[in-house]
Amino acid sequence: MEKKYLISALKPKIEAFLVFKNSLGIEYSTAKHHLRSLDEYNYYNGNSEFLLKEIVEAWLSKRIQSP
């Protein structure tokens, strides 16, 4: 994932996760899109440096409601 797409306090953790997955030979191309979406949602909703249950549930709820 290009670094310019990550904007929240989760950026270092997401980047480290993707580096780990890539080191295992997993490209994670579709998941990158979802992680970028979660990162953006986190940024605009408190910008927590930890992945909070409330943020993930609210993000998922928003994604389910969107066409």
N, C-alpha and C positions, 0 to 999 in steps of 0.2 A: 504494500500500500504506500502510495506516495505521502510523504509527511505533510504536505500542504493541505491535505484533506482532513486532517485531525486537528481539532481546535480546543477540545476540553481538557480538563485536568486528568482525564483518563488516557490521554495520548501516550505517555511512556509505557503504560501497562498494555495497551492495545498493540503498540509497536513491538514490544517484547514478546507478546503472545504470537503475533504473526511471524516474527523471526524464528521462534521455536517451531511453529507449524511448518514453515518453509524448510527448516533444517531436517525435518522428517520426510521431506519430499511432498508435502501437501501444499498445493497452490493456494487454496482458500479464496478463489476469485469471487464466488457469489457471497460468501461470508464477509468479505471486505466491504461490500455494499451495505450489509446489515450493521456491521460494526461502525461504519462511518455514520450511518443514520442514528445509531444509539449514542455515539460520541456527540453529534450535533444536538440531540435531544437533551443529553446531560448538560451540555454547555448552556443552553437556554433555560434550564430548569434547576438551577442551583450550583452547577459545575462542581459536583463532588469529585474528590480524587479517589473515591472508593465506589464500587458498583453496588449501589443501594437497591434493596428489594423494591422499594417504593418507586424508584426511577424506572427500573426494568418493567415493572407491572404497568405503570402509566404509559411507557413507550410502547409496550405490546398492545395495550388497549387502544392507543391511538392508531397503530398500524392495522389492527383488525377492523376498525371503523372506517379507515380510508379505502376507497375503491381501488 
